Amino acid sequence: MNFNYLGEFIMNDDNFQVNRQFLQFKDKNVLIGLKNWEEVEGKIVTIDNFLNTILEYEGNLRVIKGGKIAFISVKD
């Protein structure tokens, strides 16, 4: 078993992979619709299997929790 510096158990899963359907959005300009009807445009820096997303827009980074996302659309 492995533990971090706080003594918390951590799993080493070298086989972890992000779903390919989600990876299609990485490094693309997208429009993200949120469940509160807000829309955000930018470039996806990273995304995980829970749709937690880091979006780059106007030179800033924004973290969006996957549970708040209604849709992701690739911009042309």
Backbone as a printed PyTorch tensor [residue, N CA C, xyz], in Angstrom:
tensor([[[  0.8450,  -1.1800,   0.0000],
         [  0.0000,   0.0000,   0.0000],
         [  0.8850,   1.2370,   0.0000]],

        [[  0.3710,   2.2890,  -0.6310],
         [  1.0960,   3.5530,  -0.7180],
         [  0.3220,   4.6430,   0.0120]],

        [[  1.0630,   5.5170,   0.6860],
         [  0.4570,   6.6060,   1.4230],
         [  1.1560,   7.9060,   1.0500]],

        [[  0.4000,   9.0140,   1.0220],
         [  1.0130,  10.3100,   0.7530],
         [  1.5800,  10.8850,   2.0460]],

        [[  2.0710,  12.1160,   1.9740],
         [  2.7300,  12.7200,   3.1330],
         [  1.7620,  12.9960,   4.2850]],

        [[  0.4470,  12.9700,   4.0100],
         [ -0.5350,  13.1540,   5.0740],
         [ -0.9870,  11.8310,   5.6820]],

        [[ -0.4400,  10.7380,   5.1780],
         [ -0.8140,   9.4220,   5.6750],
         [ -2.0700,   8.8700,   5.0350]],

        [[ -2.5480,   9.5240,   3.9510],
         [ -3.7410,   9.0600,   3.2680],
         [ -3.3600,   7.9960,   2.2410]],

        [[ -4.2050,   7.0030,   2.1210],
         [ -3.9630,   5.9360,   1.1510],
         [ -4.1220,   6.4770,  -0.2660]],

        [[ -3.1920,   6.1350,  -1.1490],
         [ -3.3010,   6.5120,  -2.5530],
         [ -3.1450,   5.2650,  -3.4060]],

        [[ -3.9120,   5.2310,  -4.4770],
         [ -3.8430,   4.0900,  -5.3900],
         [ -2.9340,   4.4430,  -6.5530]],

        [[ -2.0890,   3.5250,  -6.9250],
         [ -1.2970,   3.6820,  -8.1390],
         [ -1.9290,   2.8130,  -9.1980]],

        [[ -2.6380,   3.4320, -10.1130],
         [ -3.2930,   2.6960, -11.1830],
         [ -2.6800,   3.1380, -12.4970]],

        [[ -1.6550,   2.4370, -12.9160],
         [ -0.9520,   2.7900, -14.1480],
         [ -1.8010,   2.5020, -15.3760]],

        [[ -2.8830,   1.7560, -15.2160],
         [ -3.7380,   1.4070, -16.3460],
         [ -4.8960,   2.3750, -16.5280]],

        [[ -4.9800,   3.4380, -15.7070],
         [ -6.0840,   4.3870, -15.7940],
         [ -6.0250,   5.1340, -17.1160]],

        [[ -7.1520,   5.1870, -17.8140],
         [ -7.2200,   5.9100, -19.0830],
         [ -8.5190,   6.7070, -19.1360]],

        [[ -8.4420,   7.8780, -19.7210],
         [ -9.6310,   8.6970, -19.9290],
         [-10.3710,   8.1660, -21.1470]],

        [[-11.6720,   8.1350, -21.0550],
         [-12.5190,   7.6700, -22.1380],
         [-12.1870,   8.4150, -23.4330]],

        [[-12.0380,   7.6750, -24.5180],
         [-11.6720,   8.2850, -25.8010],
         [-12.6960,   9.2970, -26.2830]],

        [[-13.9720,   9.0930, -25.9390],
         [-15.0020,  10.0510, -26.3450],
         [-14.7710,  11.4140, -25.7030]],

        [[-14.2350,  11.4300, -24.5000],
         [-13.9510,  12.6960, -23.8260],
         [-12.6590,  13.3130, -24.3580]],

        [[-11.6890,  12.4800, -24.7090],
         [-10.4060,  12.9910, -25.2000],
         [-10.5270,  13.7120, -26.5340]],

        [[-11.6000,  13.4660, -27.2780],
         [-11.7740,  14.1590, -28.5590],
         [-11.8820,  15.6710, -28.3740]],

        [[-12.2350,  16.1130, -27.1600],
         [-12.3790,  17.5430, -26.8880],
         [-11.0790,  18.2040, -26.4590]],

        [[-10.0840,  17.4170, -26.0510],
         [ -8.8450,  17.9920, -25.5310],
         [ -8.1330,  18.8040, -26.6210]],

        [[ -7.6410,  19.9670, -26.2370],
         [ -6.9270,  20.8990, -27.1280],
         [ -7.8050,  21.4390, -28.2460]],

        [[ -9.1220,  21.4090, -28.0740],
         [-10.0460,  21.9420, -29.0830],
         [-10.7740,  23.1360, -28.4980]],

        [[-11.1740,  24.0450, -29.3780],
         [-12.0260,  25.1570, -28.9680],
         [-13.4500,  24.6290, -28.8560]],

        [[-14.0610,  24.8620, -27.7140],
         [-15.3740,  24.2840, -27.4310],
         [-16.3190,  25.3280, -26.8590]],

        [[-17.5810,  24.9850, -26.8860],
         [-18.6230,  25.7070, -26.1850],
         [-19.1610,  24.7430, -25.1390]],

        [[-19.1230,  25.1460, -23.8710],
         [-19.6250,  24.3100, -22.7870],
         [-20.8870,  24.9610, -22.2390]],

        [[-21.9730,  24.2050, -22.2670],
         [-23.2250,  24.6660, -21.6800],
         [-23.3430,  24.1030, -20.2780]],

        [[-23.6120,  24.9840, -19.3290],
         [-23.7400,  24.5600, -17.9460],
         [-25.2120,  24.4070, -17.5710]],

        [[-25.4500,  23.6540, -16.5120],
         [-26.8200,  23.3810, -16.0800],
         [-27.5360,  24.6330, -15.5790]],

        [[-26.7870,  25.6950, -15.2570],
         [-27.4140,  26.9520, -14.8230],
         [-27.6670,  27.8850, -16.0250]],

        [[-27.6290,  27.3340, -17.2330],
         [-27.8880,  28.0270, -18.5040],
         [-26.7680,  28.9630, -18.9340]],

        [[-25.6570,  28.9660, -18.2120],
         [-24.4910,  29.7650, -18.6130],
         [-23.7460,  28.9990, -19.7080]],

        [[-23.1560,  29.7410, -20.6280],
         [-22.3170,  29.1250, -21.6630],
         [-20.9240,  29.7160, -21.5760]],

        [[-19.9070,  28.8450, -21.7430],
         [-18.5200,  29.2560, -21.6470],
         [-17.7990,  28.7470, -22.8930]],

        [[-17.0040,  29.6090, -23.5230],
         [-16.2140,  29.2140, -24.6840],
         [-14.7450,  29.2430, -24.3210]],

        [[-13.9790,  28.3210, -24.8920],
         [-12.5490,  28.3020, -24.6710],
         [-11.9340,  27.0190, -25.1950]],

        [[-10.6860,  26.8010, -24.8240],
         [ -9.9390,  25.6220, -25.2630],
         [ -9.7600,  24.6910, -24.0620]],

        [[-10.1240,  23.4160, -24.2370],
         [ -9.9920,  22.4570, -23.1410],
         [ -8.5270,  22.0720, -22.9790]],

        [[ -8.0010,  22.3100, -21.7840],
         [ -6.6280,  21.9460, -21.4500],
         [ -6.5870,  20.4780, -21.0370]],

        [[ -7.5260,  20.0790, -20.1700],
         [ -7.6020,  18.6910, -19.7370],
         [ -9.0310,  18.3670, -19.3340]],

        [[ -9.3590,  17.0770, -19.3950],
         [-10.6930,  16.5880, -19.0440],
         [-10.5310,  15.1870, -18.4910]],

        [[-11.3860,  14.8120, -17.5400],
         [-11.3010,  13.4590, -16.9920],
         [-12.6140,  12.7120, -17.2080]],

        [[-12.6830,  11.4860, -16.6820],
         [-13.8580,  10.6460, -16.8910],
         [-15.1070,  11.1540, -16.1840]],

        [[-14.9650,  12.0890, -15.2710],
         [-16.1070,  12.6880, -14.5910],
         [-16.5070,  14.0010, -15.2450]],

        [[-15.8940,  14.3140, -16.3830],
         [-16.0720,  15.5510, -17.1430],
         [-15.5670,  16.7780, -16.4060]],

        [[-14.8060,  16.5880, -15.3180],
         [-14.1300,  17.7300, -14.6960],
         [-13.1920,  18.2910, -15.7550]],

        [[-13.2660,  19.5740, -15.9710],
         [-12.6060,  20.1980, -17.1190],
         [-11.8070,  21.4190, -16.6880]],

        [[-10.6370,  21.5720, -17.2890],
         [ -9.8890,  22.8160, -17.1580],
         [ -9.9370,  23.4810, -18.5210]],

        [[-10.4900,  24.6780, -18.5370],
         [-10.7340,  25.4100, -19.7690],
         [ -9.8590,  26.6610, -19.7840]],

        [[ -9.1960,  26.9030, -20.9130],
         [ -8.4080,  28.1230, -21.0880],
         [ -9.2180,  29.0940, -21.9340]],

        [[ -9.4230,  30.2880, -21.4110],
         [-10.1340,  31.3070, -22.1610],
         [ -9.5890,  32.6770, -21.7800]],

        [[ -9.4070,  33.5180, -22.7530],
         [ -8.8900,  34.8790, -22.5650],
         [ -7.6360,  34.9020, -21.7010]],

        [[ -6.7670,  33.9170, -21.8810],
         [ -5.5080,  33.8630, -21.1480],
         [ -5.6340,  33.3760, -19.7160]],

        [[ -6.8270,  33.0060, -19.2770],
         [ -7.0620,  32.5220, -17.9180],
         [ -7.4660,  31.0500, -17.9450]],

        [[ -7.3410,  30.3910, -16.8110],
         [ -7.7940,  29.0150, -16.6720],
         [ -9.0370,  28.9960, -15.7970]],

        [[ -9.9680,  28.1340, -16.1360],
         [-11.1810,  27.9730, -15.3390],
         [-11.4190,  26.4800, -15.1280]],

        [[-11.6800,  26.1000, -13.8980],
         [-12.0060,  24.7180, -13.5680],
         [-13.5200,  24.5940, -13.5170]],

        [[-14.0450,  23.6120, -14.2570],
         [-15.4850,  23.3720, -14.2760],
         [-15.7230,  21.9430, -13.8070]],

        [[-16.4940,  21.7790, -12.7570],
         [-16.8120,  20.4520, -12.2440],
         [-17.7640,  19.7580, -13.2120]],

        [[-17.5310,  18.4770, -13.4320],
         [-18.3110,  17.7220, -14.4010],
         [-19.7980,  17.6900, -14.1290]],

        [[-20.1930,  17.7130, -12.8670],
         [-21.6030,  17.6750, -12.5290],
         [-22.3680,  18.9220, -12.9170]],

        [[-21.6650,  19.9970, -13.2580],
         [-22.3110,  21.2470, -13.6470],
         [-22.4610,  21.3720, -15.1620]],

        [[-21.8730,  20.4290, -15.9200],
         [-21.8690,  20.5120, -17.3820],
         [-23.1090,  19.8430, -17.9610]],

        [[-23.8130,  20.5790, -18.8290],
         [-24.9630,  20.0290, -19.5440],
         [-24.5300,  19.4590, -20.8920]],

        [[-23.6190,  20.1800, -21.5960],
         [-23.1250,  19.6800, -22.8910],
         [-21.7920,  20.3160, -23.2150]],

        [[-21.0510,  19.6500, -24.1130],
         [-19.8060,  20.1860, -24.6810],
         [-19.9270,  20.0700, -26.1850]],

        [[-19.6700,  21.1750, -26.8700],
         [-19.7660,  21.2000, -28.3210],
         [-18.4600,  21.7490, -28.9030]],

        [[-17.9130,  21.0670, -29.9100],
         [-16.6970,  21.5270, -30.5680],
         [-17.0350,  22.6930, -31.4840]],

        [[-16.2630,  23.7870, -31.3560],
         [-16.4640,  24.9590, -32.2180],
         [-15.7230,  24.7220, -33.5380]],

        [[-16.3020,  25.2260, -34.6230],
         [-15.6600,  25.0890, -35.9470],
         [-14.5710,  26.0960, -36.1370]]])
